[in-house]
Amino acid sequence: MKKTFLLAAMAVSSLVATAQESAVSSAYSRYGVGLLDNRASGFSKGMAGTAVGMYDGRVLNVGNPASYARIDSLSFLFDVGMSLQSANLSANGVKANAHSARFDHLSVGFRLKRNLGVSFGVQPYSNVGYEITAQGAPIPNGASEVVTPTTTYLGDGGLYLLHGGVGYAPLDALSLGANVSYLWGTLNHSATTSYDHPSIHSLRRAYDAEVRSYALDLGAQYTQRLGRKHRFVLGATYGYGHQLNGTSNFYNQRLDKRSVSAADTLSVRNAYGLPHSFAVGLTWQWQNSLRVGLDYTRLQWGEVTSPMLKTAADGTLSYVKEKGAYTDQNKIALGAEYIRDPNGFTWSSRVRYRMGVSYASPYALIDGRKGPQVYTAALGVALPIITAHNARDNYSYLNLSAQYEHVKPQMPGQITERYFRLSIGLSFNQRWFTKWKVD
């Protein structure tokens, strides 16, 4: 698919962002499979997604399936979250604001037996959502008049993951894990050009894709203790890259009073793909109070295909899958968490404080040029949910985090996006498997 998408550099006179029915509102979701979700659990959102080298027996970490092996033997873990987002979009003096809400994740986990834990859950892989109107320069229409074209770009949809995972610790210091996911969703894009003259038909080019496939992620964690107070965890993950099952369609349509008067349809199978991905993370923990983690992730998008629209010399259109729409992506995340006493008797001693920063390079190219870089800063807090019954053994938390995200263009004229995001989640830790003593 040749993605000719007019941003600010192409005389954008109007940018309308609508988010009531979409999880995102970003022109950059037009490219690739949309905006990639960071796939963070509730605890890691306050640390800008840091997770590869982290585990806690009372907290679920889907970022590295090896962590499932460390789930507490008495606990059933349930983690759910959503986000509220406010966006400010600007380019060449044109500004727009958008507000949206989105589902982040839902997952459960528990231990089957010693050193063996499992997890199940669902979360977004990518999101698409935008509406942009661009007015073009007047063009001649006959000998004495001109007409002005207006193009409206619309997009919606996204991809989702339904995972089942297992983690096993063959050694006290080593754990291994895997997530096997069902990946599904739809991607919809259209560009409709209309003219301020009743005799000229509107033209619409629409693209859609339906994906039904799988994803496989492997993980490992190795723990090294230094004395009684220090613990280092080295983590690594690998995501298997492959072609995605599904059909991508292109529609070339002529509209007559909002009905389709003529149309051509082209299709291509299994055009989209997933990249091979590699991540490594190192976490240092002091006693049970402070932990600091650093993650690096590389996704080999440059080898992944996508559907492309090609035009032959005679004007014939073809819809094919090719490489060249993506570039390899790098991510770095640094996060920290502090808790005064995780087993404390007071509510305040068990509050968890979190912070983190991250950077991500673009994965999709915009007309052959690199897209924007993304910088994120996050602050979070986990508030204990204490009940009157068995309060000291209750490890459920209300997770709150605030994130500021700056989408910074690398090329002149591209859109600058700034987001303020509030994430709300519940980490529910129910000690189902405790043997109660009755007097």
C-alpha positions in Angstrom: 0.0 0.0 0.0 1.4 3.4 -1.0 0.5 5.6 1.9 0.1 9.1 0.6 -1.1 11.0 3.6 -1.2 14.8 3.7 0.1 16.0 7.0 0.8 19.6 7.9 3.5 19.9 5.3 0.9 19.4 2.6 -1.3 22.5 3.4 -3.4 21.1 6.2 -6.0 23.8 6.8 -8.1 21.8 9.2 -7.4 19.0 11.7 -10.3 17.5 13.4 -9.6 14.8 16.0 -12.5 12.7 17.2 -12.1 10.1 19.9 -15.6 9.3 21.2 -15.6 5.9 19.5 -11.9 5.2 19.3 -9.2 4.3 21.8 -6.8 6.8 20.2 -6.9 9.9 18.1 -3.6 10.3 16.2 -2.7 10.9 12.5 0.2 8.5 13.0 -2.1 5.6 13.6 -2.6 5.8 9.8 0.7 3.9 9.3 1.6 0.3 9.7 -0.8 -1.6 12.0 -1.5 1.6 14.0 -0.1 2.9 17.3 1.6 0.0 19.2 0.4 -0.5 22.7 3.2 -0.9 25.3 1.4 -4.0 26.7 2.2 -2.9 30.3 0.7 -4.5 33.4 -0.9 -2.3 36.1 2.3 -2.0 38.1 4.6 -1.2 35.2 2.5 1.7 33.8 3.8 3.9 36.6 7.3 2.9 35.6 6.9 3.8 31.9 6.6 0.1 30.9 9.7 -1.2 32.7 9.1 -4.9 33.2 11.5 -7.4 31.6 13.7 -8.0 34.6 11.0 -7.7 37.3 8.9 -10.2 39.3 6.9 -10.1 42.5 5.0 -13.1 43.7 2.0 -10.9 44.6 1.9 -8.9 41.3 1.2 -10.2 37.8 3.8 -9.2 35.1 2.7 -10.2 31.6 5.8 -8.3 30.2 7.9 -11.4 30.8 6.1 -14.8 31.1 9.1 -16.2 33.1 7.7 -14.2 36.0 4.7 -16.5 36.3 6.9 -19.1 37.9 7.3 -16.7 40.9 3.6 -16.3 41.6 2.9 -16.7 45.3 1.6 -20.2 46.1 -1.4 -18.9 48.1 -2.6 -16.2 45.7 -5.0 -15.8 42.9 -4.0 -12.7 41.0 -6.4 -10.5 38.9 -5.2 -7.3 37.1 -7.4 -5.0 35.1 -6.9 -1.4 33.9 -8.1 1.4 31.7 -6.8 4.9 30.7 -8.3 8.3 30.2 -6.4 10.4 27.7 -6.2 14.1 26.7 -4.3 14.9 23.5 -3.0 18.2 22.0 -2.2 18.0 18.3 -0.5 20.9 16.5 1.2 21.6 13.1 2.0 24.9 11.4 -0.2 26.9 13.7 -3.1 24.5 13.4 -4.2 23.0 16.8 -6.8 20.5 17.9 -7.6 18.7 21.2 -9.1 15.3 21.7 -10.2 13.2 24.7 -10.6 9.5 24.8 -10.9 6.5 27.1 -9.6 3.0 26.4 -9.3 -0.5 27.9 -5.7 -1.4 28.7 -5.6 -5.0 30.0 -7.3 -7.8 31.9 -5.3 -10.7 33.1 -5.4 -13.4 35.8 -2.6 -15.7 37.2 -2.1 -18.4 39.8 0.3 -21.1 40.7 -0.5 -24.7 39.6 2.3 -26.3 41.7 5.7 -25.5 43.1 7.7 -23.4 40.6 4.9 -23.6 38.0 2.5 -20.7 37.4 0.0 -19.8 34.6 -1.7 -16.6 33.3 -4.5 -15.8 31.0 -5.6 -12.4 29.7 -6.5 -9.9 26.9 -5.0 -6.6 25.9 -4.6 -4.4 22.8 -1.7 -4.9 20.5 -2.3 -1.7 18.4 -4.9 1.0 18.0 -6.1 3.1 15.0 -8.2 6.2 15.3 -8.1 9.6 13.4 -10.2 12.0 11.4 -8.3 14.7 9.4 -9.6 17.1 6.8 -7.2 18.7 4.3 -8.2 21.4 1.8 -6.2 21.4 -1.4 -5.3 24.2 -3.8 -8.0 25.4 -6.3 -7.8 23.6 -9.7 -9.2 24.7 -13.1 -12.6 23.4 -14.1 -13.3 24.4 -17.6 -12.3 27.7 -19.2 -13.7 30.1 -16.6 -14.0 28.6 -13.2 -12.0 26.7 -10.6 -13.0 24.1 -7.9 -11.5 23.4 -4.5 -10.9 19.8 -3.4 -11.3 18.7 0.2 -10.0 15.4 1.4 -11.2 13.7 4.6 -9.0 10.9 6.1 -10.7 8.5 8.4 -9.3 5.5 10.3 -10.5 3.1 13.1 -9.8 -0.4 14.4 -6.9 -2.1 16.0 -5.5 -5.5 16.9 -5.9 -7.4 20.2 -4.2 -10.3 22.0 -5.8 -13.1 24.0 -3.0 -14.9 25.8 -2.4 -18.0 27.7 1.0 -18.2 29.4 3.1 -20.5 31.6 6.2 -20.0 33.7 8.4 -22.7 35.2 11.5 -22.5 37.4 13.8 -25.5 36.8 16.4 -23.9 39.2 16.0 -21.6 42.2 17.7 -18.8 40.3 16.3 -19.5 36.8 12.8 -19.2 35.5 11.5 -19.7 31.9 8.1 -18.9 30.4 6.0 -18.5 27.3 2.9 -16.6 26.2 0.9 -18.0 23.3 -1.7 -15.5 22.0 -4.6 -15.4 19.6 -4.2 -12.1 17.6 -7.2 -10.7 15.9 -8.7 -7.4 14.8 -9.5 -5.1 11.8 -7.7 -2.1 10.4 -9.8 0.5 8.4 -8.6 3.5 6.5 -10.2 5.8 3.9 -9.5 9.0 2.0 -12.5 10.8 0.4 -12.0 13.7 -1.9 -15.0 16.0 -2.6 -15.3 19.2 -4.7 -17.3 22.3 -4.2 -19.1 21.8 -7.5 -22.3 19.6 -7.8 -21.3 18.1 -11.2 -18.0 16.6 -10.0 -18.2 13.2 -8.3 -16.4 12.5 -5.1 -13.7 9.9 -5.1 -12.9 7.6 -2.2 -10.0 5.2 -1.7 -10.5 2.8 1.2 -8.3 0.2 2.7 -9.3 -2.5 5.2 -7.7 -5.6 6.6 -9.0 -8.4 8.9 -6.4 -10.3 10.9 -6.8 -13.8 12.5 -3.5 -15.2 13.6 -1.2 -16.0 16.6 1.7 -14.5 18.5 4.4 -16.3 20.5 6.6 -14.7 23.2 9.3 -16.4 25.2 10.9 -15.2 28.4 13.7 -16.0 30.9 14.8 -14.5 34.2 17.9 -15.2 36.2 18.3 -14.0 39.8 21.6 -13.3 41.6 21.7 -12.3 45.3 24.5 -10.3 46.8 24.4 -10.6 50.5 21.1 -10.4 52.3 20.0 -7.0 51.0 20.8 -6.9 47.3 19.2 -8.8 44.5 19.8 -8.6 40.7 17.4 -10.0 38.1 18.5 -10.3 34.5 15.5 -10.8 32.2 15.2 -11.4 28.5 12.3 -11.9 26.1 11.9 -12.9 22.5 8.9 -12.4 20.2 8.5 -14.7 17.1 8.2 -12.8 13.8 5.9 -14.2 11.1 3.3 -13.4 8.5 -0.3 -12.8 9.9 -3.2 -14.7 8.4 -5.8 -12.4 6.9 -7.1 -10.5 3.9 -6.3 -6.9 3.0 -8.6 -5.1 0.5 -8.3 -1.9 -1.5 -11.5 -0.1 -2.8 -11.3 2.5 -5.5 -14.7 4.2 -5.5 -16.6 7.0 -7.2 -19.4 8.4 -5.1 -22.7 9.9 -6.3 -24.7 11.7 -3.6 -23.0 9.5 -1.0 -23.8 6.2 -2.8 -21.2 4.2 -4.7 -21.7 4.6 -8.4 -18.6 2.8 -9.5 -15.9 0.7 -7.7 -12.9 -1.5 -8.2 -11.7 -3.9 -5.5 -8.2 -5.4 -5.2 -7.2 -7.9 -2.5 -4.0 -9.5 -1.1 -3.6 -12.4 1.4 -1.4 -12.5 4.5 0.2 -9.1 3.8 0.8 -7.9 7.4 3.4 -9.5 9.7 4.9 -9.4 13.2 8.6 -8.5 13.7 11.1 -10.6 15.5 11.6 -8.8 18.8 14.3 -9.0 21.4 14.4 -7.4 24.9 16.8 -7.5 27.8 16.2 -6.0 31.3 18.2 -5.7 34.4 16.7 -4.9 37.8 18.4 -4.2 41.1 16.4 -4.6 44.3 17.4 -3.4 47.8 15.8 -5.5 50.5 12.1 -5.5 49.7 11.8 -1.8 49.6 13.4 -0.4 46.5 13.8 -1.8 43.0 15.2 -0.1 39.8 14.9 -1.6 36.4 16.3 -0.8 32.9 14.9 -2.3 29.7 16.1 -2.3 26.1 13.9 -3.7 23.3 14.6 -4.0 19.6 11.9 -4.9 17.1 13.0 -5.9 13.6 10.2 -4.2 11.7 12.4 -3.5 8.7 12.0 -7.1 7.5 8.2 -7.1 7.8 5.8 -6.8 4.8 2.7 -4.7 4.4 0.1 -4.2 1.7 1.1 -1.7 -0.9 -0.8 -0.1 -3.8 1.3 -0.1 -7.0 0.6 1.8 -10.2 2.0 0.5 -13.5 3.2 2.7 -16.4 -0.2 2.3 -18.2 -2.1 3.3 -15.0 -3.1 -0.2 -14.0 -3.4 -0.6 -10.2 -2.2 -3.7 -8.3 -2.3 -4.5 -4.5 0.7 -6.5 -3.3 2.6 -7.2 -0.1 6.1 -5.8 0.0 8.8 -4.7 2.4 9.8 -1.1 2.7 7.1 0.5 4.8 8.8 0.0 8.2 12.1 0.5 9.9 13.6 -1.3 12.9 12.5 0.1 16.2 14.4 0.6 19.5 12.9 1.2 22.9 14.5 2.1 26.3 12.7 2.2 29.6 14.0 3.1 33.1 11.7 2.7 36.1 11.8 2.5 39.9 9.4 1.5 42.7 9.7 2.2 46.4 7.7 0.7 49.3 8.6 1.3 52.9 7.5 -2.1 54.2 5.5 -4.5 52.0 4.5 -6.5 55.2 3.9 -3.5 57.4 1.0 -3.2 59.8 0.0 0.4 58.7 -1.6 1.4 55.5 1.0 4.1 54.7 3.9 1.7 55.0 2.5 -0.5 52.2 1.9 2.3 49.7 4.0 1.8 46.6 5.5 4.8 44.8 6.6 4.5 41.1 8.3 6.6 38.5 9.8 6.0 35.1 10.9 7.4 31.7 11.0 5.8 28.3 12.0 6.5 24.7 10.8 4.8 21.5 12.0 5.3 17.9 9.4 5.1 15.1 8.6 1.8 13.4 6.6 3.0 10.4 7.9 5.2 7.6 5.9 8.2 6.4 6.2 8.5 2.6 9.7 6.9 3.0 10.8 9.2 5.8 11.1 8.3 9.5 8.2 9.1 11.7 8.2 10.8 15.1 10.1 9.8 18.2 8.2 9.2 21.4 9.3 10.4 24.9 7.3 9.4 28.0 7.5 10.3 31.7 5.4 8.6 34.3 4.6 8.8 38.0 2.5 6.2 39.8 1.2 5.1 43.1 -0.3 1.9 44.3 -2.8 2.3 47.2 -3.4 -0.7 49.4 -7.0 -1.9 49.6 -7.4 -2.9 53.2 -10.4 -4.8 54.5 -11.4 -5.4 58.1 -10.9 -9.2 57.7 -7.4 -10.5 57.5 -6.1 -7.0 56.6 -2.4 -7.7 57.1 -2.5 -10.5 54.5 -4.4 -8.5 51.9 -2.1 -7.4 49.0 -4.7 -5.9 46.7 -3.9 -2.5 45.2 -5.5 0.4 43.4 -3.0 1.4 40.7 -2.9 5.0 39.6 -0.4 6.5 37.2 0.0 9.7 35.3 1.9 9.8 32.0 3.1 12.6 29.8 3.9 11.6 26.3 5.6 13.8 23.7 5.4 12.6 20.1 8.2 14.6 18.5 8.5 14.8 14.7 11.9 14.2 13.0 10.9 15.9 9.8 9.6 19.5 9.2 5.9 19.9 8.9 4.9 16.7 10.7 2.3 16.8 13.4 3.4 17.2 17.0 1.4 15.3 19.6 1.3 15.7 23.4 -0.7 13.4 25.6 -1.6 13.5 29.3 -2.8 10.1 30.3 -4.3 8.9 33.6 -4.3 5.1 34.0 -6.5 3.4 36.6 -6.2 -0.2 37.5 -6.9 -2.8 40.1 -4.4 -5.5 41.1 -6.5 -8.0 43.1 -4.6 -10.5 45.2 -6.9 -13.0 46.8 -5.4 -15.6 49.1 -7.6 -18.4 47.9 -5.4 -21.2 48.8 -4.8 -20.4 52.5 -5.6 -23.1 55.0 -7.7 -21.4 57.6 -7.5 -22.3 61.2 -10.9 -22.5 63.0 -10.9 -22.3 66.8 
